[in-house]
Structures are given as C-alpha cells and as structure tokens.
C-alpha cells in the first residue's frame, strides 16, 4: 500500500484553560461563491464537506492557501450542514484550531471492499502512539465494507482510542465518491486523522430515528456485506415488494429504507444502508456486514424522529462540555465508521461519550445523519 502522511503541530496558544478549541465555519455555493472565506494561519484542521460537483468545481483550491498550517480533510456528501442550515450542492469548511493538541493525517488507497480490514489495520498501525486520543476516519463510500474497516482499526489502535467518522456519499447518484487526500479530492481512498495530546477531551454521540415496518426476518444467506436471501427469499425481491413504486429508484431510494440488523451478542440493532443492488443475482450490498443467522427488519425514514435524534446526539456530546464541530448531513451512512461500541439502533439508537485527559482542548464531534426526502439520510 502507498501511504500518504502529513502532520500538524498546534502552536501553544494564550487562551485560558477550557477554551483551547476555536472553530470557524464558512460556506461556498455556485451561485454566491464563498461567504467571506476568512483565513486562519493558526488553524489545525480544515474539515471540508460538499457535493461531488462542488469539490470538483475549483472552489476547493482556495482552502489550503487560507489555512496554510491546517490539515485539509473531508469528503463528498448527500447534503451539508452549515450552522443550523441543511444545504445541498455546496461546500462547507469548518476550521478547527487547537491550543495544544497535535494532528496527523494518513491516507491509503482501497481498490475494493475485500481490502477493508487490511486498510483499517494499516491506518491504525500508522497512527498508533501512546499519546493518541482519538481517530477520525473518512472513507470512500462505495468500495468499502464499513464493518471490516472498523474492525481493522480496532485491531490495531490502542483499546482506549475511539473512532468516529463515516463513508463519503454521492447525493442520490451512487456513481463515485470523493475523499480528500492531502487536501485534494480522490477516489477509492480512506483518510484517517489522529489527534494527540493529554489535554484533548472528546465527546461523541449517535442516535437513530427510523421506524421499523414489516415482519422480522432471518438472514438465510449472506457474504460479508452482500445480502442474498431473507427467510429463503431473494433480498431484492423482498425490498421491491415492500418499497412498491420506490423500488425503481434503488439504490438511491434505499437511503430512506435501511435495514435494521440484530447481530448476535448485541443488545441493540445496527443500521445497514444500501450501497448497491444486483438485479441479476437479486442481491443487495450494504455498507456493513449482514451476517447469516442474524435477524433483520426493514425501516423507513421518520423526518421528525431523525431531527430529534440529532438533537439528542448533540445533547449527549454537550454533556462533556466539548465545543461543537458540525460537518456534513451525511457523515455516517448505514454501517459507516463510528464511535466504537456506539452502534446506532433502528428506533432510538445509542449514545456514546468518551473523555481523555484534562479539558484544555475540548472537541465535540457530531456526525449526524438527517433524512430530508431523498437528498439526505443517516
């Protein structure tokens, strides 16, 4: 594997204890351009989320120059969040400045989903250190098995290090996703950012808002994240039966109809979102594993409950006193990389919080999946 690595050592600031993180968010649209793209030479990270077209428009070229000391990371989306607004076809940049935390970024290629665990292990090995406190992962959204990627990271990172992040999206097209590698959009790559230092305090939250419908079924045949049959029937046949007129729009309409899967040994179901369908084999590929023998049930979007879930996830994070950093409306999709041991439930999900060290540098990561018709989902 060819590994691309870069690092940022945050300068020591003069802020008082407990105010070690500063954030600034700015937006670009094709109609209005940048909304006063103010630079910050002290920024540690520049988190960039936007539609595939926006990332390829040339607007991204201005970001590295405005934040010359920052690691520029991000990915394509199915909707963006800027402040309290949900946007489409835009770029949103969130500049994060730490007082004493350092950051390092590693990017690896991923040719296909069978390499997901190996890539996860390699990323974890590259970032592992005694002072590593948190890992943020952004991955190609079509050529990866999220379950195996997370398992690989978990196998190589120290047990106390949590992982948040997600899979890149492509609106409702499912053609190509982009992840920023060394500040430039690239396909079929996974980027991981390690945050280091004893003063870092992390808060994270994850909540669902889907309504289950139809009977619970047993996964009778599956290979990794490819579901072949439920109760002995072809998976795609069942989906088409229940989705009715929406079935013609698969896999795009699958954003609104994920699968709730009860894995053995888990006390909460996990959410699996569709990545692709094979109309010849009648199978469905999901963003994470759907093991044979597990129980599954279809779900549909409930807009009000998804919004309530976002509020609940933010509240869980805020309980740590961390400063909020909002990103895309589609950072976690289905079985995307997330806070380890914080799988989202089909109805209400679970919340997670993790704290490390003192509260000099506080960071809140809200990777929230909002469903706004077919444009956004979680």
N, C-alpha and C positions, 0 to 999 in steps of 0.2 A: 504494500500500500504506500502511496505517496502522501506524506503527511505535511500539511502546511500549518505553521505555528507562528503566533505573534503574541506579544505581551505588552502590558501597560502597568507601570508602577505609579500609583496615585501619589501626587505631591502631598506633603503634610500641610493641612490647612490650619486656619486660625480660629475656626468655629468652635463654639463651646461643646462640651460633652453632650451627646444625644442629638446633635444636629449635623452629623457627619455625612449625610447624603443630600445632594441637591439635584433636582430634576427640572427639566425644561422640555416642553412638548410643542412641536411645530408641524404644520400640515402643508402638503402640496396637492394641487388639483390641476388638471389640464386646462381648465377654464381660467383659474385665478393665479396659477403659478404658486410660488412659495408665499406663505403668510409670514412675512418678515423672518426669514431664516437667519436668526441671530447666532453667531458662532460662540464657542466657548473653548478657549485653549486649554482649560483645566479638565474638561470632560474626560471621564474614564471609559465610558461606553456610549455608543450611539446606536440605539435599537431602532431598526428601520423595518416597518411593515407596510406592505402595499400590494395592490393588484399586480399581476404579472406584467401587464401592459405598462403600468406606471413605473415599475422597476426597470423596464427596458426602454423607457422614454428618453433617458438622458438627464432627467431631473436628479437622479442619484449622484451624478458626477460632482455636484456642488457640496455634498455632505462631507467627504473627507477633508476638504480644504477648510470648512467651517469648524471642524472638530479635529484639529491636526494630531492631537495626542490620544484620541479615542480609538478603541477597537470598534469597527463598524460591523455590526452583525444584524441579521434579520432574515425575513423570508416573504414569499408571496402568500396571499391570504384569500379568504372569501368574505371580506369586509374588515374595516379598520375601526378602531376606537380612538378618538381624539377628545380628551376631556370627558364630557358626558354625551358626546355625539357618536352615533354609529354611521360610518361612511362606506362608500363603495368607490372603486377606481381612483383611489388617492394614495399618497404616501404619507405616513405619519412617522416622525422622528422623535424619539424620546432620548434626550441627552442626560446621562447619569454621571454625577461627579461624586466620588468618594473622598473622604478625608484621609483615610489611612489604609483602605483595602486595595489590594492589587488584583489585576485580572489577567488571565491568559486565555488565548483562543487557539483551538486546534480544529482543523478541517480535514476530513478524509473522504475519498470517493466511495460510492456504493454502486456497484454495477447492477445488482439485482437483490431481491429481498432475501435470498438464501445466505447472503453475507451479513445480515443484520447483526447477529450476535457477535461475529468476529469484529465488526466495526465498533460495536459498543465496547468490547473488551479493549481494543486498541486505543480508543478515545480515553477510557478510564485510566489505562496504564500511562498515557501521555500526560494526564492532568494530575494524577495521584501525588500527594505530598502531605507531610504532617500538618501543614497549616491550611490545607484545602477545606473550605467551609461549605461550599455549595457549587452545584454544576447546573448550568443552563444549556439545554440541548435543542437545536432546531434542525430538523431533518427533511430531506426530500419526502414528499407526501405520497408518492406513487410506487417507488422502488424499494420500499422498506416494510418490514414486519415490526410494528411498534413493540410488541411483546418481547421479541428476541433482542431488539436493540436495548431495551431497558434491562433485560436480564444480563446482557453482556456488560453494561455499565455497572450493574450491581455486583457482578462477579469481580470487578477489578478496582472499584472505588472503595475507600475506607467505609466501614459499616455506618458511621455516623453522618456521612455526607448524603444529603438529599439531592434529588434530581427533579427539576421542573423543565417545562418547555413544550414542544409539540411538533406536529408534522405540518409542513408547508401545504398550502391549498392553491387551487386554480379556479376560484369562483365556482361556477357550476359546469365548467368545461371538462375537467379531468383529463387534460391533454399533457400538460407539463407543469411542474412546479419548480420554483427557484429558491435557493438558499444563498445568502451572501457568504462568499468565501474570500477572505482578505478584502472585504469591502465591495466585491463585485458579484453580481448575480451569476450563479452557476447551477447546472442541473446535476442530479444524481450525486449529491454530496451531503454530508452530515457535519454540522458545526457544533462544537461544544465550547462553552466558556466556563473556566474555573475561576471562582472568587476566593481569594486567600486573605488570611489575617485574623488574629484573635479578636479584633474589635467588631467583626461582622455579625449582625443579628438578622436572621431570615424569617419571614413569615410567608406562608403559602396557604391557599385554600382551594377546594374543589367541591362543587355542588352540581347536581343534575336537576333537570326539570322536565323529564319526559313522562308521558302517560303510556303504560303498557296496554296492549289490546290483543285479543285473540287468545287461544289456549297456550299453556306452557307445553313446549315440545322438547324432545330429546335429540341431541346431535348424534346421528347414527353413522355419519361418515364425514370426515374432515381431514385435510392435510395441512397442518400448520394454520395459516390464516385463510385457507381456502375451504369454504363450507360446501360440501357436496349434497348431503341429504339431511332432512329433519323428519323424524318419525318415518324414515324409509322413503320419503318423497323428495324429489329434486328440489333443492333450496330455491332456485329461481322460480320454479312453478308455484311454490307457496307464496313467495313475495308477489308475484304477478297476480295471484288470486286475491290477495288481501289489499294490494295497492290499487287495483282497478285501473282507472284512467291514468293514474300517476305512474304506472309501471312502464309506459312507453318512454318516459324520461330518464329511466335508470341508465347510468349510476347517479346522475345529478340529483334526481328526486330522492335518492336514498339518504341525502343529508337530513331530510325530515323524518326518515323512518329507520333509525338504527336498530340494533339488536341488543337486547338485554341478555347477558350470559352469566349463569351461576357456575363458577368454577369450583371444582372440588376443593374443600378445605377453606373456602372463603365464606365470610358471614354476610357479604354484600355482593350484589351482581356488579359486573363491569359493563361498560358500554362499548359496543363494537360498531363502527361506522363503515359503510360500503366504500370500497375503493374502485372496484371493477366488477363487471358481470361477464360471464361466458355463456352466450346464448346457445352455443352448440352443445357444450358439456352440461349446461343448465346449472352451473355453479356460481358462487358469489365469493369474491375476495374482499376480506375485511382488513381494517388497519391493525388488527392484532389477532392472536390465536383464538380459535373456536374449537377447543378440544373435543374429540369424540367422547360421548358419555356425559357431557355437561348438559345442563338444562338451558333452554333459550326461549325468549318470548319477544315478539315484535313490539316496537314502541313508535309513538308519533310525537311530533313537537307540540308542546303547550307553551305558547309565547309568554304568557303571564308567569308561569312557573319557572321558565328559564331566566326571566328577568329577576324573579325573586331569588333564584339560585345564585345569580351574580351578586346580588346584594348580600346574601348570606356568606358567600365565599369572601367577599371584601371585609365583612364584619369579623370573620374568623381570623383573617390576617391582621386587621387593625387592632385586635386584642393584644398583639405583641408590641404595639407602638411603632411598627415599621412605617416607613414613608411609602406611599403608593407609587407603583410604576405600571401604567396601563399600556397594553400593546395592541394586538390585533383581536378582532372579534372571533378569530378562528385560529387560535394557537393550539388548542387541544381538540383533536377531532377523533372520536371513537376511542381507539386504544393507544392514543399518542403518548409519548413520554410525559410523565407527570411526576408529581411528588411521590416518591417511592412509598408504598404502603398506603396510598391515598386514592385508591381506585374509586371512580365515580359510580354511584348507584343509579339504577334506572329511574327511580322516582325522586329520591332526595339526595342520593349520593352521600359522600362522607366529607368531612373537613379535616385538614391537617395543619399543624403548626410545628415549626422547628426553630429553636433558638440556639445560637452559638456565641460564646464569648460575651463581652460587655456590649453596651449599646452605643458605642461611638459611631458606628456606621450601621444604619438601620435601612433595610430594603424590603419592600412588600412586593411580591410577585403575584399578580392576578392574571392567570391565563384562563379567560372565561369564554365559554362557547355560547354565543347568543344565536338563536334561530329567528331570523327576520325573513319570513317567506322562504324562498329558495336561495337567497343570497348568502345567508349566514347560518351556521348550525353549531353546536357543540358536541 
